[in-house]
Amino acid sequence: MLGRESPEKSIELQLEQLYKEFTPVAKRFGYAFRRPAVTVGGRPSILLLGNHSSGKSSIINNLLGDPPVQNTGVAPTDDGFTVLMYGKTEADFTGPAALGQLPKEFSSLAALGPHFLSHLAVKVRDREFLKTLNLIDSPGMIDAPEHSNARLYDFSAAARAFVDAADLVLFLFDPDKPGTTSESVEVLSTCLHGSEFKLRVLLNKADTLDSVDDYARVYGTLCWNLGRVLRTKDMPQIFALFTPSSDRRFAARIPVDSFERQRGVLLEQLHHAGQRRMDAVLAAARNDFTRLLVQVSVLLAARRRGVGAFLTQSALFICSLGMAGLLFWWLLTQRLDGFLLWLCVLLCTAAAGTVAAFWCRFRYRRMIRRMPKQIDTLFAARFANRLSAHGGGDLQPAWEEVRDDCVRHMERRQPVPLFCVGCTSRLQRLLDTVLPNLSSRLRP
């Protein structure tokens, strides 16, 4: 049966099994998996963002074909998010009912509250394009009046939740508004931070420009605006295109052949969104298991160092008791007279043993208290070879993410097994062999 499944679904099922296999290890070492919710066999999602009247709904209608699904217009036509999904029985859902129709990737939307849910809609349509992709239409971004709440819900939080759930984000601008609204600036600078790899910028309605000079001016203005708000060194690729229409009211005044080619490139990227989705899923899994390996390795090293210190101090204590015992035996051989003399000898021997015990206990407890402050040294010592050979690779970022959790685990004296037979080697094999093999199956 597995042979008849798509490669994507087969990979997702194997990842599910890997997470189940290592869940007991994660619990033993206090690690919480940070894997995003994933629907096995689910479709990738494309999010369309942009200023009002930038052509988001028109692009969706063009992709889905007749009859039109979304309302279009120059003025803002919608104040909510609409998810378009495939289904043989067409239906519309709003509010909590809409949330119930969405896959697990959108589970975080429930935390945005009832005001947001009243602006959430799901449209199920029997369209060929939706068999492979989910489309997410968003409200047109506007300039909110100063000292007023333009929307009844947190638009930035909603945009961030959809960006996290989407596999590709198309951000649309038109020649009249190349990135000037306050909401678009906030979304680009805040909501897309950390997800810039998903971003594709579209300069829509490029055929409405009067000349090549106008196109250069608009393109330069858009690049300047993006450079001010994006937190990336390189500028994202900008696709200049237009939406073909049979009832065009005017002819293009500039050559559109280049725009047609860019439209073809963008459609090709949309068709490969499923592979992008699996790449993101595998990358998230790799990051998760790398963090688990680092946390397990460091806590095991700390535990073994603590046990080593305990054994060292215990050996010192036993040696001290042995020396006190030898002293007491030597005094016995001297045949001393007098009860008080014997009592003094006994008390001195007991005092020496007690001092030795307290000194060893003090040294051990001080070492345990100081160990959280030396945790970076433990990490560097445990992965010294890989850090020196590869400059840290993905280990250093993983360590920065789990370091505080390791410190809290040690400060709270939570139990850590002394040995976890084979768990680190199994994790290393998973990272070095299993996940790369799964990734290679996505491509011929």
C-alpha positions in Angstrom: 0.0 0.0 0.0 2.9 2.3 0.7 4.1 1.9 -2.9 0.9 3.5 -4.2 1.2 6.5 -2.0 2.7 9.8 -3.2 6.4 10.3 -2.2 5.3 13.4 -0.1 2.7 11.4 1.9 5.1 8.5 2.4 7.8 10.9 3.7 5.3 12.6 6.1 4.3 9.2 7.5 7.9 8.2 8.1 8.5 11.6 9.9 5.5 10.9 12.1 7.0 7.5 13.0 10.4 9.1 13.8 8.8 11.7 16.1 6.9 8.9 17.9 10.2 6.9 18.2 12.1 9.7 19.8 9.3 11.2 22.0 10.3 9.1 25.1 13.9 10.3 24.7 12.7 13.9 24.5 10.5 13.5 27.6 13.4 12.0 29.6 15.6 15.0 28.8 12.9 17.7 29.1 12.9 18.6 25.5 9.7 19.8 23.8 9.4 19.3 20.1 8.8 22.5 18.2 7.5 20.9 15.1 4.8 22.9 13.4 1.4 21.2 12.9 1.4 19.2 9.7 -1.5 17.5 7.9 -0.2 14.2 6.5 -0.9 14.2 2.8 -2.1 17.8 2.9 -1.9 20.4 0.2 0.5 23.3 0.2 -0.9 26.8 0.8 -0.3 30.1 -1.1 -0.9 33.3 0.7 -1.7 36.5 -1.2 -1.0 39.8 0.6 -0.9 43.3 -0.7 -2.4 46.8 -0.7 -6.1 47.2 -1.6 -6.8 47.2 -5.3 -3.5 45.5 -6.1 -5.2 42.6 -7.9 -5.1 39.7 -5.4 -8.7 38.6 -6.0 -8.3 39.1 -9.7 -5.3 36.7 -9.8 -7.2 34.1 -7.8 -10.2 34.3 -10.2 -7.8 34.0 -13.1 -6.1 30.9 -11.6 -9.5 29.2 -10.8 -11.3 30.1 -14.0 -14.9 31.0 -14.6 -17.2 31.7 -12.8 -15.3 34.1 -10.5 -15.0 33.1 -6.9 -13.8 36.3 -5.3 -15.3 39.8 -5.5 -13.1 42.4 -7.2 -13.1 46.2 -7.2 -11.0 49.3 -6.9 -12.2 50.1 -3.4 -11.6 47.6 -0.5 -14.1 44.8 -1.0 -13.3 42.6 2.0 -12.1 43.0 5.6 -11.3 39.4 6.3 -9.2 36.4 5.2 -10.6 33.8 2.8 -9.2 30.3 2.4 -10.1 28.6 -0.8 -9.9 24.8 -0.7 -10.8 21.9 -3.0 -14.0 19.9 -2.5 -16.5 18.2 -4.8 -19.4 19.7 -2.9 -19.1 23.5 -3.0 -19.9 25.3 0.2 -19.1 28.5 2.1 -18.2 28.7 5.8 -17.6 31.6 8.1 -16.6 32.1 11.8 -15.9 29.0 14.0 -17.4 26.8 11.3 -14.7 28.0 8.9 -12.0 27.2 11.4 -13.3 23.7 11.7 -12.8 23.1 8.0 -9.2 24.1 8.0 -6.3 21.6 8.3 -4.0 21.4 11.3 -1.5 23.9 9.8 -4.1 26.7 10.7 -4.8 25.6 14.3 -3.0 28.7 15.7 -5.8 30.9 14.3 -8.1 29.9 17.1 -6.0 32.0 19.5 -6.8 35.2 17.6 -10.2 35.5 19.2 -13.8 35.8 18.2 -13.4 39.2 16.4 -10.9 37.6 14.0 -13.1 34.5 13.5 -16.0 36.7 12.4 -13.7 37.9 9.6 -12.6 34.4 8.6 -14.2 32.5 5.6 -13.6 29.2 3.9 -14.8 28.6 0.3 -14.8 25.0 -0.9 -14.8 24.8 -4.7 -14.6 22.1 -7.3 -11.8 23.7 -9.3 -8.9 21.8 -10.9 -6.3 24.3 -9.6 -7.4 23.7 -6.0 -6.7 20.0 -6.2 -3.0 20.7 -5.6 -3.0 24.0 -3.8 -4.9 26.0 -1.2 -5.2 29.7 -1.9 -5.5 32.3 0.9 -6.9 35.7 0.0 -6.3 38.6 2.5 -7.9 42.0 3.0 -6.3 44.9 1.2 -3.9 46.8 3.3 -4.6 50.4 4.1 -3.3 53.4 6.0 -5.1 53.4 9.3 -6.2 56.8 10.6 -4.0 58.0 13.4 -5.2 57.2 17.0 -7.9 54.8 15.7 -8.4 51.1 15.3 -9.1 50.5 11.6 -9.9 46.8 12.2 -11.7 45.0 15.0 -9.0 42.3 15.2 -5.2 42.2 15.3 -4.4 42.2 11.6 -0.6 41.8 12.2 -1.1 38.7 14.4 -3.5 37.2 11.8 -1.0 37.9 9.0 1.8 36.3 10.9 -0.3 33.2 11.6 -1.1 32.8 7.9 2.6 33.4 6.9 3.6 30.6 9.3 1.1 28.3 7.8 1.7 29.1 4.2 4.4 27.6 2.0 4.7 30.6 -0.4 3.7 34.2 0.2 2.9 36.4 -2.8 3.1 40.1 -1.9 1.3 42.3 -4.5 1.9 45.9 -5.3 0.4 48.0 -8.1 2.0 51.0 -9.8 -0.1 53.5 -7.8 0.8 52.2 -4.4 4.4 50.7 -4.4 4.6 49.9 -0.8 3.4 53.0 0.9 0.6 51.9 3.3 1.3 51.5 7.0 0.0 48.0 7.2 2.1 46.8 4.3 5.2 48.3 6.0 4.4 46.5 9.3 3.7 43.2 7.6 7.0 43.3 5.6 9.1 44.4 8.5 7.6 42.3 11.3 5.2 39.5 10.2 7.6 38.2 7.5 10.7 38.3 9.7 12.3 34.9 9.6 10.1 33.8 6.7 11.6 35.9 4.0 12.5 32.8 2.0 8.8 32.3 1.3 8.3 35.8 -0.1 7.7 36.6 -3.7 7.1 40.2 -4.6 4.7 40.9 -7.5 4.5 44.3 -9.3 1.0 43.7 -10.7 -0.8 45.7 -13.4 2.5 46.5 -15.1 0.7 46.8 -18.4 -1.1 50.0 -17.2 2.1 52.0 -17.2 2.4 54.6 -19.9 6.1 54.1 -20.8 9.3 52.2 -20.0 10.4 55.3 -18.1 7.3 55.0 -15.8 8.1 51.3 -15.3 11.7 52.1 -14.3 10.5 54.8 -11.9 7.9 52.6 -10.2 10.3 49.6 -10.1 13.0 51.8 -8.4 10.5 53.2 -5.9 9.3 49.7 -5.0 12.9 48.5 -4.5 13.7 51.6 -2.3 10.6 51.0 -0.1 11.4 47.3 0.2 15.0 48.0 1.1 13.9 50.2 4.0 11.6 47.6 5.7 13.0 44.2 4.9 15.6 42.8 7.2 17.5 40.9 4.6 20.8 41.8 2.9 19.6 40.9 -0.6 16.5 42.2 -2.4 13.9 39.5 -3.1 13.1 38.8 -6.7 10.3 41.1 -8.1 8.0 39.7 -10.7 6.5 42.3 -13.0 3.3 40.9 -14.5 -0.4 41.5 -15.3 -3.6 39.5 -15.2 -4.7 38.5 -18.6 -8.3 39.4 -19.3 -10.6 38.9 -22.3 -12.5 42.2 -21.7 -9.5 44.5 -21.5 -10.5 48.2 -21.7 -7.2 49.4 -23.0 -4.2 48.2 -24.9 -0.8 48.0 -23.1 1.4 50.9 -23.9 4.7 49.1 -23.2 5.9 45.6 -24.4 4.5 42.8 -22.3 6.5 39.9 -23.6 8.9 40.0 -20.6 5.9 40.2 -18.2 4.4 37.0 -19.9 7.7 35.2 -19.3 7.8 36.3 -15.7 4.3 35.1 -15.2 5.3 31.7 -16.6 8.2 31.5 -14.1 5.9 32.4 -11.2 3.3 29.8 -12.3 6.1 27.2 -12.4 7.0 28.1 -8.8 3.4 27.7 -7.8 3.3 24.2 -9.3 6.4 23.3 -7.3 4.9 24.5 -4.0 4.4 20.9 -2.9 8.1 20.3 -3.0 8.7 23.6 -1.2 6.3 22.3 1.5 8.2 19.1 1.9 11.5 20.9 2.0 10.1 23.1 4.8 8.8 20.1 6.7 12.1 18.2 6.4 14.1 21.4 7.4 11.8 21.8 10.5 12.4 18.1 11.4 16.1 18.4 11.0 16.2 21.5 13.2 14.1 19.7 15.8 16.2 16.6 16.0 19.4 18.7 16.0 18.2 20.6 19.0 17.3 17.3 20.7 20.7 15.9 20.0 22.5 18.9 21.4 20.3 19.0 24.6 20.6 15.3 25.2 24.4 15.4 24.7 25.0 18.4 26.9 22.8 17.1 29.8 24.4 13.7 29.6 27.9 15.3 29.7 26.8 17.4 32.8 25.3 14.3 34.5 28.5 12.3 33.9 30.7 15.2 35.1 28.5 15.4 38.3 28.8 11.6 38.9 32.5 11.8 38.3 32.8 14.6 40.8 30.7 12.6 43.3 32.9 9.6 42.9 36.0 11.7 43.3 34.8 13.3 46.5 33.6 10.0 47.8 37.1 8.5 47.1 38.7 11.4 49.0 36.3 10.9 51.9 37.1 7.1 52.0 40.8 7.9 51.9 40.4 10.3 54.8 38.5 7.8 56.8 41.1 5.2 56.0 43.9 7.5 57.2 41.9 8.2 60.4 41.5 4.5 60.9 45.2 3.9 60.4 46.0 6.6 63.0 43.6 5.0 65.4 45.1 1.6 64.9 48.6 3.0 65.3 47.6 4.6 68.6 46.1 1.2 69.7 49.5 -0.4 69.1 51.1 2.1 71.5 49.2 0.7 74.5 48.2 4.0 76.0 46.8 4.2 79.5 43.9 6.2 80.8 40.3 6.5 79.8 40.5 10.2 78.9 43.4 9.6 76.5 41.4 6.9 74.7 38.4 9.2 74.6 40.5 12.0 73.1 41.9 9.7 70.4 38.4 8.5 69.5 37.0 12.0 69.3 39.9 13.2 67.2 39.4 10.3 64.8 35.7 11.0 64.5 36.3 14.8 64.1 38.8 14.1 61.2 36.2 11.9 59.5 33.4 14.4 59.9 35.6 17.3 58.6 36.5 15.2 55.6 32.9 14.3 55.0 31.7 18.0 55.2 34.6 19.1 53.0 33.9 16.6 50.3 30.2 17.4 50.4 30.9 21.2 50.2 33.2 20.7 47.2 30.7 18.5 45.4 27.7 20.9 46.0 29.8 23.9 44.9 30.7 22.1 41.7 27.1 21.3 41.0 26.0 24.9 41.6 28.7 26.2 39.3 27.9 23.7 36.5 25.1 25.8 34.9 27.5 28.7 34.5 30.0 26.3 32.8 27.4 24.9 30.4 28.9 26.6 27.4 32.2 24.8 28.2 30.4 21.5 28.3 28.9 22.1 24.9 32.2 23.2 23.4 33.9 20.1 24.9 31.2 17.7 23.7 31.2 18.9 20.1 34.8 20.1 19.9 35.7 18.1 16.8 32.6 19.2 14.8 32.9 22.8 15.9 36.5 23.0 14.8 36.0 21.1 11.5 32.8 22.8 10.3 32.7 26.0 12.2 29.7 24.9 14.1 27.3 24.4 11.2 23.8 24.0 12.5 25.0 23.1 16.0 25.7 26.6 17.3 22.2 28.0 16.3 20.7 24.8 17.9 22.7 25.3 21.1 21.6 29.0 21.3 17.9 27.8 21.2 18.2 25.1 23.8 20.8 26.6 26.1 18.3 28.3 28.5 16.2 25.1 28.7 19.4 23.1 29.7 20.3 25.7 32.3 16.7 25.5 33.8 16.8 21.7 33.8 20.1 21.7 35.7 19.1 24.4 38.2 15.9 22.6 39.1 17.9 19.4 39.6 15.5 17.5 37.3 16.5 13.8 36.9 18.7 13.0 34.0 19.7 9.4 33.2 23.3 8.6 33.6 23.4 6.6 30.4 21.0 6.6 27.4 22.2 3.6 25.5 22.5 4.4 21.8 20.3 7.5 21.8 22.9 10.0 20.7 24.2 7.6 18.0 20.7 7.0 16.8 20.0 10.7 16.6 23.3 11.3 14.8 22.4 8.6 12.3 19.0 10.1 11.7 20.6 13.5 10.9 23.4 12.1 8.8 21.6 9.4 6.9 17.8 9.1 7.4 16.7 12.7 6.8 19.0 13.2 3.7 17.6 10.0 2.2 14.1 11.2 2.7 15.1 14.5 1.1 16.6 12.8 -1.9 13.4 11.0 -2.6 11.7 14.3 -3.4 13.9 14.8 -6.5 14.9 12.4 -9.3 
